[in-house]
Amino acid sequence: MKLSPDETIFWQHGFFTINLTIVTTWAIILLLVVASVLITRKLKTSIRISRWQCVLEMIVTEINNQIKAIGLNNPAHYTGLLVHCFYLS
């Protein structure tokens, strides 16, 4: 019985091992990159924006509001860091 995805090994050479955990992480990173490119490729500054841009702006606005709510004055300094940390986790 395999209890951990680390036990499912796809390729191994010496101490270098590619297991299910690594493959799953790569797949999630690829999915996030493709989604980010598709969502942000046609960003506009006009009045008419796409639904995806509207959703993205709502998420960023909510993150900024939460940063302001904890007492930090300029959320723009922290938004990039938080988004970066979110994608890495």
PDB file of N, CA, C and O in Angstrom:
ATOM      1  N   MET A   1       0.842  -1.169   0.000  1.00  0.00           N
ATOM      2  CA  MET A   1       0.000   0.000   0.000  1.00  0.00           C
ATOM      3  C   MET A   1       0.895   1.242   0.000  1.00  0.00           C
ATOM      4  O   MET A   1       1.840   1.337   0.783  1.00  0.00           O
ATOM      5  N   LYS A   2       0.584   2.193  -0.891  1.00  0.00           N
ATOM      6  CA  LYS A   2       1.343   3.428  -0.969  1.00  0.00           C
ATOM      7  C   LYS A   2       0.573   4.520  -0.234  1.00  0.00           C
ATOM      8  O   LYS A   2      -0.563   4.838  -0.586  1.00  0.00           O
ATOM      9  N   LEU A   3       1.197   5.082   0.776  1.00  0.00           N
ATOM     10  CA  LEU A   3       0.544   6.105   1.591  1.00  0.00           C
ATOM     11  C   LEU A   3       0.924   7.512   1.177  1.00  0.00           C
ATOM     12  O   LEU A   3       0.223   8.464   1.519  1.00  0.00           O
ATOM     13  N   SER A   4       2.011   7.663   0.454  1.00  0.00           N
ATOM     14  CA  SER A   4       2.508   8.973   0.106  1.00  0.00           C
ATOM     15  C   SER A   4       2.769   9.045  -1.396  1.00  0.00           C
ATOM     16  O   SER A   4       3.213   8.064  -1.992  1.00  0.00           O
ATOM     17  N   PRO A   5       2.496  10.205  -2.018  1.00  0.00           N
ATOM     18  CA  PRO A   5       2.823  10.323  -3.441  1.00  0.00           C
ATOM     19  C   PRO A   5       4.328  10.298  -3.696  1.00  0.00           C
ATOM     20  O   PRO A   5       4.762  10.111  -4.833  1.00  0.00           O
ATOM     21  N   ASP A   6       5.117  10.484  -2.652  1.00  0.00           N
ATOM     22  CA  ASP A   6       6.569  10.405  -2.806  1.00  0.00           C
ATOM     23  C   ASP A   6       7.029   8.985  -3.119  1.00  0.00           C
ATOM     24  O   ASP A   6       8.127   8.782  -3.637  1.00  0.00           O
ATOM     25  N   GLU A   7       6.198   8.017  -2.807  1.00  0.00           N
ATOM     26  CA  GLU A   7       6.563   6.619  -3.051  1.00  0.00           C
ATOM     27  C   GLU A   7       6.362   6.218  -4.512  1.00  0.00           C
ATOM     28  O   GLU A   7       6.905   5.204  -4.952  1.00  0.00           O
ATOM     29  N   THR A   8       5.588   7.001  -5.270  1.00  0.00           N
ATOM     30  CA  THR A   8       5.380   6.729  -6.685  1.00  0.00           C
ATOM     31  C   THR A   8       6.493   7.422  -7.465  1.00  0.00           C
ATOM     32  O   THR A   8       6.486   8.641  -7.635  1.00  0.00           O
ATOM     33  N   ILE A   9       7.447   6.621  -7.934  1.00  0.00           N
ATOM     34  CA  ILE A   9       8.625   7.158  -8.613  1.00  0.00           C
ATOM     35  C   ILE A   9       8.490   6.907 -10.110  1.00  0.00           C
ATOM     36  O   ILE A   9       8.284   5.777 -10.553  1.00  0.00           O
ATOM     37  N   PHE A  10       8.612   8.003 -10.889  1.00  0.00           N
ATOM     38  CA  PHE A  10       8.539   7.895 -12.346  1.00  0.00           C
ATOM     39  C   PHE A  10       9.908   7.697 -12.975  1.00  0.00           C
ATOM     40  O   PHE A  10      10.048   6.966 -13.956  1.00  0.00           O
ATOM     41  N   TRP A  11      10.912   8.346 -12.412  1.00  0.00           N
ATOM     42  CA  TRP A  11      12.257   8.256 -12.957  1.00  0.00           C
ATOM     43  C   TRP A  11      13.259   8.514 -11.850  1.00  0.00           C
ATOM     44  O   TRP A  11      13.048   9.363 -10.984  1.00  0.00           O
ATOM     45  N   GLN A  12      14.363   7.762 -11.890  1.00  0.00           N
ATOM     46  CA  GLN A  12      15.395   7.931 -10.870  1.00  0.00           C
ATOM     47  C   GLN A  12      16.758   7.665 -11.494  1.00  0.00           C
ATOM     48  O   GLN A  12      16.953   6.688 -12.217  1.00  0.00           O
ATOM     49  N   HIS A  13      17.691   8.557 -11.196  1.00  0.00           N
ATOM     50  CA  HIS A  13      19.063   8.386 -11.649  1.00  0.00           C
ATOM     51  C   HIS A  13      19.966   8.873 -10.520  1.00  0.00           C
ATOM     52  O   HIS A  13      20.058  10.074 -10.269  1.00  0.00           O
ATOM     53  N   GLY A  14      20.611   7.969  -9.859  1.00  0.00           N
ATOM     54  CA  GLY A  14      21.439   8.324  -8.707  1.00  0.00           C
ATOM     55  C   GLY A  14      20.585   8.896  -7.595  1.00  0.00           C
ATOM     56  O   GLY A  14      19.627   8.264  -7.151  1.00  0.00           O
ATOM     57  N   PHE A  15      20.933  10.097  -7.144  1.00  0.00           N
ATOM     58  CA  PHE A  15      20.153  10.715  -6.076  1.00  0.00           C
ATOM     59  C   PHE A  15      19.010  11.570  -6.633  1.00  0.00           C
ATOM     60  O   PHE A  15      18.182  12.060  -5.864  1.00  0.00           O
ATOM     61  N   PHE A  16      18.952  11.756  -7.948  1.00  0.00           N
ATOM     62  CA  PHE A  16      17.917  12.573  -8.579  1.00  0.00           C
ATOM     63  C   PHE A  16      16.690  11.718  -8.852  1.00  0.00           C
ATOM     64  O   PHE A  16      16.769  10.718  -9.566  1.00  0.00           O
ATOM     65  N   THR A  17      15.543  12.116  -8.275  1.00  0.00           N
ATOM     66  CA  THR A  17      14.316  11.340  -8.394  1.00  0.00           C
ATOM     67  C   THR A  17      13.169  12.239  -8.825  1.00  0.00           C
ATOM     68  O   THR A  17      13.014  13.345  -8.306  1.00  0.00           O
ATOM     69  N   ILE A  18      12.364  11.767  -9.772  1.00  0.00           N
ATOM     70  CA  ILE A  18      11.131  12.461 -10.147  1.00  0.00           C
ATOM     71  C   ILE A  18       9.980  11.580  -9.693  1.00  0.00           C
ATOM     72  O   ILE A  18       9.744  10.494 -10.223  1.00  0.00           O
ATOM     73  N   ASN A  19       9.265  12.094  -8.680  1.00  0.00           N
ATOM     74  CA  ASN A  19       8.152  11.327  -8.129  1.00  0.00           C
ATOM     75  C   ASN A  19       6.836  12.040  -8.389  1.00  0.00           C
ATOM     76  O   ASN A  19       6.813  13.086  -9.038  1.00  0.00           O
ATOM     77  N   LEU A  20       5.746  11.488  -7.891  1.00  0.00           N
ATOM     78  CA  LEU A  20       4.411  12.025  -8.138  1.00  0.00           C
ATOM     79  C   LEU A  20       4.243  13.427  -7.562  1.00  0.00           C
ATOM     80  O   LEU A  20       3.539  14.250  -8.148  1.00  0.00           O
ATOM     81  N   THR A  21       4.868  13.712  -6.440  1.00  0.00           N
ATOM     82  CA  THR A  21       4.778  15.043  -5.843  1.00  0.00           C
ATOM     83  C   THR A  21       5.373  16.093  -6.773  1.00  0.00           C
ATOM     84  O   THR A  21       4.778  17.154  -6.961  1.00  0.00           O
ATOM     85  N   ILE A  22       6.518  15.823  -7.348  1.00  0.00           N
ATOM     86  CA  ILE A  22       7.172  16.766  -8.255  1.00  0.00           C
ATOM     87  C   ILE A  22       6.357  16.943  -9.528  1.00  0.00           C
ATOM     88  O   ILE A  22       6.182  18.067  -9.998  1.00  0.00           O
ATOM     89  N   VAL A  23       5.857  15.851 -10.090  1.00  0.00           N
ATOM     90  CA  VAL A  23       5.068  15.928 -11.322  1.00  0.00           C
ATOM     91  C   VAL A  23       3.774  16.709 -11.070  1.00  0.00           C
ATOM     92  O   VAL A  23       3.375  17.519 -11.908  1.00  0.00           O
ATOM     93  N   THR A  24       3.125  16.485  -9.952  1.00  0.00           N
ATOM     94  CA  THR A  24       1.903  17.217  -9.615  1.00  0.00           C
ATOM     95  C   THR A  24       2.197  18.701  -9.440  1.00  0.00           C
ATOM     96  O   THR A  24       1.426  19.539  -9.909  1.00  0.00           O
ATOM     97  N   THR A  25       3.291  19.040  -8.777  1.00  0.00           N
ATOM     98  CA  THR A  25       3.681  20.439  -8.598  1.00  0.00           C
ATOM     99  C   THR A  25       3.934  21.102  -9.933  1.00  0.00           C
ATOM    100  O   THR A  25       3.482  22.225 -10.154  1.00  0.00           O
ATOM    101  N   TRP A  26       4.654  20.432 -10.839  1.00  0.00           N
ATOM    102  CA  TRP A  26       4.915  20.975 -12.171  1.00  0.00           C
ATOM    103  C   TRP A  26       3.613  21.189 -12.937  1.00  0.00           C
ATOM    104  O   TRP A  26       3.458  22.199 -13.624  1.00  0.00           O
ATOM    105  N   ALA A  27       2.675  20.244 -12.823  1.00  0.00           N
ATOM    106  CA  ALA A  27       1.392  20.369 -13.524  1.00  0.00           C
ATOM    107  C   ALA A  27       0.601  21.571 -13.001  1.00  0.00           C
ATOM    108  O   ALA A  27      -0.001  22.303 -13.787  1.00  0.00           O
ATOM    109  N   ILE A  28       0.596  21.779 -11.693  1.00  0.00           N
ATOM    110  CA  ILE A  28      -0.118  22.916 -11.113  1.00  0.00           C
ATOM    111  C   ILE A  28       0.538  24.226 -11.534  1.00  0.00           C
ATOM    112  O   ILE A  28      -0.158  25.184 -11.870  1.00  0.00           O
ATOM    113  N   ILE A  29       1.863  24.279 -11.521  1.00  0.00           N
ATOM    114  CA  ILE A  29       2.577  25.488 -11.963  1.00  0.00           C
ATOM    115  C   ILE A  29       2.255  25.774 -13.419  1.00  0.00           C
ATOM    116  O   ILE A  29       1.992  26.925 -13.768  1.00  0.00           O
ATOM    117  N   LEU A  30       2.268  24.775 -14.270  1.00  0.00           N
ATOM    118  CA  LEU A  30       1.951  24.952 -15.683  1.00  0.00           C
ATOM    119  C   LEU A  30       0.517  25.457 -15.857  1.00  0.00           C
ATOM    120  O   LEU A  30       0.272  26.354 -16.664  1.00  0.00           O
ATOM    121  N   LEU A  31      -0.414  24.897 -15.117  1.00  0.00           N
ATOM    122  CA  LEU A  31      -1.805  25.334 -15.168  1.00  0.00           C
ATOM    123  C   LEU A  31      -1.941  26.798 -14.748  1.00  0.00           C
ATOM    124  O   LEU A  31      -2.666  27.557 -15.390  1.00  0.00           O
ATOM    125  N   LEU A  32      -1.255  27.202 -13.679  1.00  0.00           N
ATOM    126  CA  LEU A  32      -1.312  28.590 -13.213  1.00  0.00           C
ATOM    127  C   LEU A  32      -0.682  29.549 -14.223  1.00  0.00           C
ATOM    128  O   LEU A  32      -1.199  30.644 -14.444  1.00  0.00           O
ATOM    129  N   VAL A  33       0.421  29.146 -14.831  1.00  0.00           N
ATOM    130  CA  VAL A  33       1.075  30.005 -15.829  1.00  0.00           C
ATOM    131  C   VAL A  33       0.177  30.174 -17.049  1.00  0.00           C
ATOM    132  O   VAL A  33      -0.004  31.294 -17.527  1.00  0.00           O
ATOM    133  N   VAL A  34      -0.383  29.093 -17.557  1.00  0.00           N
ATOM    134  CA  VAL A  34      -1.260  29.174 -18.726  1.00  0.00           C
ATOM    135  C   VAL A  34      -2.494  30.023 -18.405  1.00  0.00           C
ATOM    136  O   VAL A  34      -2.887  30.867 -19.211  1.00  0.00           O
ATOM    137  N   ALA A  35      -3.102  29.810 -17.247  1.00  0.00           N
ATOM    138  CA  ALA A  35      -4.266  30.605 -16.858  1.00  0.00           C
ATOM    139  C   ALA A  35      -3.903  32.075 -16.727  1.00  0.00           C
ATOM    140  O   ALA A  35      -4.672  32.936 -17.154  1.00  0.00           O
ATOM    141  N   SER A  36      -2.755  32.380 -16.148  1.00  0.00           N
ATOM    142  CA  SER A  36      -2.321  33.770 -15.995  1.00  0.00           C
ATOM    143  C   SER A  36      -2.103  34.432 -17.350  1.00  0.00           C
ATOM    144  O   SER A  36      -2.505  35.577 -17.554  1.00  0.00           O
ATOM    145  N   VAL A  37      -1.478  33.726 -18.263  1.00  0.00           N
ATOM    146  CA  VAL A  37      -1.234  34.283 -19.598  1.00  0.00           C
ATOM    147  C   VAL A  37      -2.554  34.517 -20.319  1.00  0.00           C
ATOM    148  O   VAL A  37      -2.743  35.563 -20.940  1.00  0.00           O
ATOM    149  N   LEU A  38      -3.464  33.560 -20.244  1.00  0.00           N
ATOM    150  CA  LEU A  38      -4.745  33.712 -20.931  1.00  0.00           C
ATOM    151  C   LEU A  38      -5.576  34.848 -20.344  1.00  0.00           C
ATOM    152  O   LEU A  38      -6.234  35.579 -21.083  1.00  0.00           O
ATOM    153  N   ILE A  39      -5.552  34.999 -19.040  1.00  0.00           N
ATOM    154  CA  ILE A  39      -6.357  36.036 -18.394  1.00  0.00           C
ATOM    155  C   ILE A  39      -5.764  37.425 -18.637  1.00  0.00           C
ATOM    156  O   ILE A  39      -6.507  38.386 -18.842  1.00  0.00           O
ATOM    157  N   THR A  40      -4.448  37.537 -18.616  1.00  0.00           N
ATOM    158  CA  THR A  40      -3.823  38.861 -18.676  1.00  0.00           C
ATOM    159  C   THR A  40      -3.366  39.286 -20.065  1.00  0.00           C
ATOM    160  O   THR A  40      -2.779  40.360 -20.199  1.00  0.00           O
ATOM    161  N   ARG A  41      -3.605  38.506 -21.082  1.00  0.00           N
ATOM    162  CA  ARG A  41      -3.087  38.849 -22.407  1.00  0.00           C
ATOM    163  C   ARG A  41      -3.826  40.001 -23.065  1.00  0.00           C
ATOM    164  O   ARG A  41      -3.258  40.678 -23.923  1.00  0.00           O
ATOM    165  N   LYS A  42      -5.058  40.241 -22.694  1.00  0.00           N
ATOM    166  CA  LYS A  42      -5.837  41.313 -23.331  1.00  0.00           C
ATOM    167  C   LYS A  42      -6.368  42.300 -22.296  1.00  0.00           C
ATOM    168  O   LYS A  42      -7.531  42.699 -22.367  1.00  0.00           O
ATOM    169  N   LEU A  43      -5.547  42.693 -21.351  1.00  0.00           N
ATOM    170  CA  LEU A  43      -5.980  43.662 -20.351  1.00  0.00           C
ATOM    171  C   LEU A  43      -6.184  45.014 -21.019  1.00  0.00           C
ATOM    172  O   LEU A  43      -5.425  45.408 -21.904  1.00  0.00           O
ATOM    173  N   LYS A  44      -7.218  45.713 -20.581  1.00  0.00           N
ATOM    174  CA  LYS A  44      -7.552  47.008 -21.163  1.00  0.00           C
ATOM    175  C   LYS A  44      -7.676  48.051 -20.063  1.00  0.00           C
ATOM    176  O   LYS A  44      -7.901  47.724 -18.898  1.00  0.00           O
ATOM    177  N   THR A  45      -7.525  49.310 -20.455  1.00  0.00           N
ATOM    178  CA  THR A  45      -7.728  50.407 -19.511  1.00  0.00           C
ATOM    179  C   THR A  45      -8.984  51.196 -19.838  1.00  0.00           C
ATOM    180  O   THR A  45      -9.263  52.208 -19.195  1.00  0.00           O
ATOM    181  N   SER A  46      -9.736  50.753 -20.818  1.00  0.00           N
ATOM    182  CA  SER A  46     -10.954  51.461 -21.204  1.00  0.00           C
ATOM    183  C   SER A  46     -12.112  51.071 -20.282  1.00  0.00           C
ATOM    184  O   SER A  46     -11.945  50.296 -19.340  1.00  0.00           O
ATOM    185  N   ILE A  47     -13.278  51.625 -20.576  1.00  0.00           N
ATOM    186  CA  ILE A  47     -14.469  51.353 -19.761  1.00  0.00           C
ATOM    187  C   ILE A  47     -14.926  49.912 -19.936  1.00  0.00           C
ATOM    188  O   ILE A  47     -15.319  49.262 -18.967  1.00  0.00           O
ATOM    189  N   ARG A  48     -14.877  49.416 -21.154  1.00  0.00           N
ATOM    190  CA  ARG A  48     -15.329  48.042 -21.419  1.00  0.00           C
ATOM    191  C   ARG A  48     -14.153  47.076 -21.234  1.00  0.00           C
ATOM    192  O   ARG A  48     -13.166  47.121 -21.968  1.00  0.00           O
ATOM    193  N   ILE A  49     -14.291  46.206 -20.235  1.00  0.00           N
ATOM    194  CA  ILE A  49     -13.260  45.205 -19.979  1.00  0.00           C
ATOM    195  C   ILE A  49     -13.894  43.822 -20.048  1.00  0.00           C
ATOM    196  O   ILE A  49     -15.117  43.690 -19.998  1.00  0.00           O
ATOM    197  N   SER A  50     -13.069  42.806 -20.161  1.00  0.00           N
ATOM    198  CA  SER A  50     -13.582  41.440 -20.248  1.00  0.00           C
ATOM    199  C   SER A  50     -14.024  40.944 -18.873  1.00  0.00           C
ATOM    200  O   SER A  50     -13.695  41.541 -17.848  1.00  0.00           O
ATOM    201  N   ARG A  51     -14.754  39.872 -18.870  1.00  0.00           N
ATOM    202  CA  ARG A  51     -15.200  39.273 -17.603  1.00  0.00           C
ATOM    203  C   ARG A  51     -14.020  38.811 -16.766  1.00  0.00           C
ATOM    204  O   ARG A  51     -14.014  38.986 -15.548  1.00  0.00           O
ATOM    205  N   TRP A  52     -13.015  38.218 -17.417  1.00  0.00           N
ATOM    206  CA  TRP A  52     -11.841  37.727 -16.696  1.00  0.00           C
ATOM    207  C   TRP A  52     -11.083  38.869 -16.051  1.00  0.00           C
ATOM    208  O   TRP A  52     -10.618  38.747 -14.918  1.00  0.00           O
ATOM    209  N   GLN A  53     -10.954  39.987 -16.768  1.00  0.00           N
ATOM    210  CA  GLN A  53     -10.268  41.137 -16.192  1.00  0.00           C
ATOM    211  C   GLN A  53     -11.067  41.684 -15.014  1.00  0.00           C
ATOM    212  O   GLN A  53     -10.486  42.114 -14.018  1.00  0.00           O
ATOM    213  N   CYS A  54     -12.377  41.670 -15.120  1.00  0.00           N
ATOM    214  CA  CYS A  54     -13.221  42.132 -14.019  1.00  0.00           C
ATOM    215  C   CYS A  54     -13.016  41.251 -12.787  1.00  0.00           C
ATOM    216  O   CYS A  54     -12.879  41.761 -11.675  1.00  0.00           O
ATOM    217  N   VAL A  55     -12.995  39.941 -12.978  1.00  0.00           N
ATOM    218  CA  VAL A  55     -12.763  39.018 -11.860  1.00  0.00           C
ATOM    219  C   VAL A  55     -11.380  39.242 -11.262  1.00  0.00           C
ATOM    220  O   VAL A  55     -11.227  39.280 -10.041  1.00  0.00           O
ATOM    221  N   LEU A  56     -10.374  39.389 -12.119  1.00  0.00           N
ATOM    222  CA  LEU A  56      -9.008  39.620 -11.654  1.00  0.00           C
ATOM    223  C   LEU A  56      -8.916  40.923 -10.859  1.00  0.00           C
ATOM    224  O   LEU A  56      -8.268  40.966  -9.813  1.00  0.00           O
ATOM    225  N   GLU A  57      -9.558  41.980 -11.347  1.00  0.00           N
ATOM    226  CA  GLU A  57      -9.531  43.250 -10.631  1.00  0.00           C
ATOM    227  C   GLU A  57     -10.277  43.174  -9.305  1.00  0.00           C
ATOM    228  O   GLU A  57      -9.877  43.815  -8.333  1.00  0.00           O
ATOM    229  N   MET A  58     -11.358  42.396  -9.253  1.00  0.00           N
ATOM    230  CA  MET A  58     -12.073  42.217  -7.987  1.00  0.00           C
ATOM    231  C   MET A  58     -11.205  41.493  -6.967  1.00  0.00           C
ATOM    232  O   MET A  58     -11.215  41.839  -5.785  1.00  0.00           O
ATOM    233  N   ILE A  59     -10.456  40.493  -7.416  1.00  0.00           N
ATOM    234  CA  ILE A  59      -9.579  39.752  -6.503  1.00  0.00           C
ATOM    235  C   ILE A  59      -8.480  40.666  -5.970  1.00  0.00           C
ATOM    236  O   ILE A  59      -8.212  40.679  -4.769  1.00  0.00           O
ATOM    237  N   VAL A  60      -7.844  41.429  -6.858  1.00  0.00           N
ATOM    238  CA  VAL A  60      -6.766  42.331  -6.436  1.00  0.00           C
ATOM    239  C   VAL A  60      -7.312  43.414  -5.509  1.00  0.00           C
ATOM    240  O   VAL A  60      -6.667  43.762  -4.520  1.00  0.00           O
ATOM    241  N   THR A  61      -8.496  43.953  -5.820  1.00  0.00           N
ATOM    242  CA  THR A  61      -9.103  44.967  -4.951  1.00  0.00           C
ATOM    243  C   THR A  61      -9.398  44.402  -3.571  1.00  0.00           C
ATOM    244  O   THR A  61      -9.166  45.078  -2.568  1.00  0.00           O
ATOM    245  N   GLU A  62      -9.897  43.196  -3.501  1.00  0.00           N
ATOM    246  CA  GLU A  62     -10.187  42.576  -2.204  1.00  0.00           C
ATOM    247  C   GLU A  62      -8.909  42.325  -1.410  1.00  0.00           C
ATOM    248  O   GLU A  62      -8.881  42.526  -0.196  1.00  0.00           O
ATOM    249  N   ILE A  63      -7.860  41.889  -2.086  1.00  0.00           N
ATOM    250  CA  ILE A  63      -6.571  41.704  -1.402  1.00  0.00           C
ATOM    251  C   ILE A  63      -6.086  43.039  -0.843  1.00  0.00           C
ATOM    252  O   ILE A  63      -5.621  43.103   0.295  1.00  0.00           O
ATOM    253  N   ASN A  64      -6.192  44.106  -1.638  1.00  0.00           N
ATOM    254  CA  ASN A  64      -5.786  45.436  -1.170  1.00  0.00           C
ATOM    255  C   ASN A  64      -6.627  45.895   0.020  1.00  0.00           C
ATOM    256  O   ASN A  64      -6.097  46.476   0.967  1.00  0.00           O
ATOM    257  N   ASN A  65      -7.935  45.637  -0.024  1.00  0.00           N
ATOM    258  CA  ASN A  65      -8.806  46.017   1.097  1.00  0.00           C
ATOM    259  C   ASN A  65      -8.447  45.260   2.369  1.00  0.00           C
ATOM    260  O   ASN A  65      -8.497  45.826   3.461  1.00  0.00           O
ATOM    261  N   GLN A  66      -8.086  43.985   2.239  1.00  0.00           N
ATOM    262  CA  GLN A  66      -7.699  43.208   3.413  1.00  0.00           C
ATOM    263  C   GLN A  66      -6.372  43.703   3.985  1.00  0.00           C
ATOM    264  O   GLN A  66      -6.186  43.712   5.201  1.00  0.00           O
ATOM    265  N   ILE A  67      -5.457  44.112   3.119  1.00  0.00           N
ATOM    266  CA  ILE A  67      -4.189  44.662   3.601  1.00  0.00           C
ATOM    267  C   ILE A  67      -4.443  45.971   4.352  1.00  0.00           C
ATOM    268  O   ILE A  67      -3.861  46.197   5.413  1.00  0.00           O
ATOM    269  N   LYS A  68      -5.315  46.839   3.804  1.00  0.00           N
ATOM    270  CA  LYS A  68      -5.660  48.086   4.486  1.00  0.00           C
ATOM    271  C   LYS A  68      -6.351  47.815   5.817  1.00  0.00           C
ATOM    272  O   LYS A  68      -6.142  48.548   6.784  1.00  0.00           O
ATOM    273  N   ALA A  69      -7.175  46.766   5.875  1.00  0.00           N
ATOM    274  CA  ALA A  69      -7.927  46.460   7.090  1.00  0.00           C
ATOM    275  C   ALA A  69      -7.018  46.058   8.254  1.00  0.00           C
ATOM    276  O   ALA A  69      -7.382  46.253   9.413  1.00  0.00           O
ATOM    277  N   ILE A  70      -5.847  45.504   7.959  1.00  0.00           N
ATOM    278  CA  ILE A  70      -4.951  45.128   9.055  1.00  0.00           C
ATOM    279  C   ILE A  70      -4.037  46.270   9.459  1.00  0.00           C
ATOM    280  O   ILE A  70      -3.208  46.124  10.357  1.00  0.00           O
ATOM    281  N   GLY A  71      -4.191  47.425   8.783  1.00  0.00           N
ATOM    282  CA  GLY A  71      -3.490  48.612   9.238  1.00  0.00           C
ATOM    283  C   GLY A  71      -2.308  49.060   8.420  1.00  0.00           C
ATOM    284  O   GLY A  71      -1.587  49.964   8.844  1.00  0.00           O
ATOM    285  N   LEU A  72      -2.076  48.470   7.271  1.00  0.00           N
ATOM    286  CA  LEU A  72      -0.965  48.904   6.423  1.00  0.00           C
ATOM    287  C   LEU A  72      -1.482  49.919   5.409  1.00  0.00           C
ATOM    288  O   LEU A  72      -2.471  49.666   4.721  1.00  0.00           O
ATOM    289  N   ASN A  73      -0.820  51.052   5.319  1.00  0.00           N
ATOM    290  CA  ASN A  73      -1.321  52.169   4.521  1.00  0.00           C
ATOM    291  C   ASN A  73      -1.252  51.953   3.022  1.00  0.00           C
ATOM    292  O   ASN A  73      -2.223  52.246   2.324  1.00  0.00           O
ATOM    293  N   ASN A  74      -0.148  51.454   2.502  1.00  0.00           N
ATOM    294  CA  ASN A  74       0.034  51.333   1.063  1.00  0.00           C
ATOM    295  C   ASN A  74       0.052  49.860   0.654  1.00  0.00           C
ATOM    296  O   ASN A  74       1.110  49.231   0.680  1.00  0.00           O
ATOM    297  N   PRO A  75      -1.094  49.302   0.280  1.00  0.00           N
ATOM    298  CA  PRO A  75      -1.136  47.869  -0.043  1.00  0.00           C
ATOM    299  C   PRO A  75      -0.375  47.492  -1.306  1.00  0.00           C
ATOM    300  O   PRO A  75      -0.051  46.319  -1.492  1.00  0.00           O
ATOM    301  N   ALA A  76      -0.081  48.447  -2.178  1.00  0.00           N
ATOM    302  CA  ALA A  76       0.631  48.126  -3.420  1.00  0.00           C
ATOM    303  C   ALA A  76       2.021  47.561  -3.150  1.00  0.00           C
ATOM    304  O   ALA A  76       2.546  46.788  -3.952  1.00  0.00           O
ATOM    305  N   HIS A  77       2.616  47.943  -2.026  1.00  0.00           N
ATOM    306  CA  HIS A  77       3.941  47.419  -1.673  1.00  0.00           C
ATOM    307  C   HIS A  77       3.883  45.941  -1.300  1.00  0.00           C
ATOM    308  O   HIS A  77       4.884  45.235  -1.423  1.00  0.00           O
ATOM    309  N   TYR A  78       2.738  45.470  -0.851  1.00  0.00           N
ATOM    310  CA  TYR A  78       2.625  44.109  -0.336  1.00  0.00           C
ATOM    311  C   TYR A  78       1.854  43.164  -1.252  1.00  0.00           C
ATOM    312  O   TYR A  78       1.976  41.947  -1.111  1.00  0.00           O
ATOM    313  N   THR A  79       1.070  43.688  -2.182  1.00  0.00           N
ATOM    314  CA  THR A  79       0.238  42.841  -3.035  1.00  0.00           C
ATOM    315  C   THR A  79       1.082  41.883  -3.870  1.00  0.00           C
ATOM    316  O   THR A  79       0.780  40.692  -3.940  1.00  0.00           O
ATOM    317  N   GLY A  80       2.131  42.391  -4.497  1.00  0.00           N
ATOM    318  CA  GLY A  80       2.980  41.529  -5.317  1.00  0.00           C
ATOM    319  C   GLY A  80       3.622  40.418  -4.520  1.00  0.00           C
ATOM    320  O   GLY A  80       3.702  39.278  -4.978  1.00  0.00           O
ATOM    321  N   LEU A  81       4.085  40.754  -3.312  1.00  0.00           N
ATOM    322  CA  LEU A  81       4.686  39.746  -2.444  1.00  0.00           C
ATOM    323  C   LEU A  81       3.684  38.671  -2.049  1.00  0.00           C
ATOM    324  O   LEU A  81       3.997  37.481  -2.079  1.00  0.00           O
ATOM    325  N   LEU A  82       2.482  39.089  -1.681  1.00  0.00           N
ATOM    326  CA  LEU A  82       1.465  38.123  -1.272  1.00  0.00           C
ATOM    327  C   LEU A  82       1.042  37.223  -2.418  1.00  0.00           C
ATOM    328  O   LEU A  82       0.877  36.017  -2.233  1.00  0.00           O
ATOM    329  N   VAL A  83       0.865  37.802  -3.609  1.00  0.00           N
ATOM    330  CA  VAL A  83       0.496  36.990  -4.760  1.00  0.00           C
ATOM    331  C   VAL A  83       1.597  36.009  -5.098  1.00  0.00           C
ATOM    332  O   VAL A  83       1.328  34.853  -5.423  1.00  0.00           O
ATOM    333  N   HIS A  84       2.850  36.470  -5.021  1.00  0.00           N
ATOM    334  CA  HIS A  84       3.985  35.591  -5.293  1.00  0.00           C
ATOM    335  C   HIS A  84       4.029  34.437  -4.281  1.00  0.00           C
ATOM    336  O   HIS A  84       4.232  33.284  -4.661  1.00  0.00           O
ATOM    337  N   CYS A  85       3.841  34.749  -3.007  1.00  0.00           N
ATOM    338  CA  CYS A  85       3.852  33.707  -1.971  1.00  0.00           C
ATOM    339  C   CYS A  85       2.687  32.745  -2.149  1.00  0.00           C
ATOM    340  O   CYS A  85       2.826  31.548  -1.898  1.00  0.00           O
ATOM    341  N   PHE A  86       1.520  33.268  -2.589  1.00  0.00           N
ATOM    342  CA  PHE A  86       0.359  32.413  -2.811  1.00  0.00           C
ATOM    343  C   PHE A  86       0.634  31.400  -3.913  1.00  0.00           C
ATOM    344  O   PHE A  86       0.277  30.229  -3.785  1.00  0.00           O
ATOM    345  N   TYR A  87       1.263  31.842  -4.990  1.00  0.00           N
ATOM    346  CA  TYR A  87       1.548  30.932  -6.091  1.00  0.00           C
ATOM    347  C   TYR A  87       2.612  29.904  -5.733  1.00  0.00           C
ATOM    348  O   TYR A  87       2.607  28.799  -6.277  1.00  0.00           O
ATOM    349  N   LEU A  88       3.508  30.244  -4.844  1.00  0.00           N
ATOM    350  CA  LEU A  88       4.552  29.302  -4.461  1.00  0.00           C
ATOM    351  C   LEU A  88       4.072  28.268  -3.455  1.00  0.00           C
ATOM    352  O   LEU A  88       4.684  27.209  -3.314  1.00  0.00           O
ATOM    353  N   SER A  89       2.996  28.561  -2.764  1.00  0.00           N
ATOM    354  CA  SER A  89       2.539  27.604  -1.742  1.00  0.00           C
ATOM    355  C   SER A  89       1.692  26.526  -2.315  1.00  0.00           C
ATOM    356  O   SER A  89       1.232  25.648  -1.584  1.00  0.00           O
TER     357      SER A  89
END
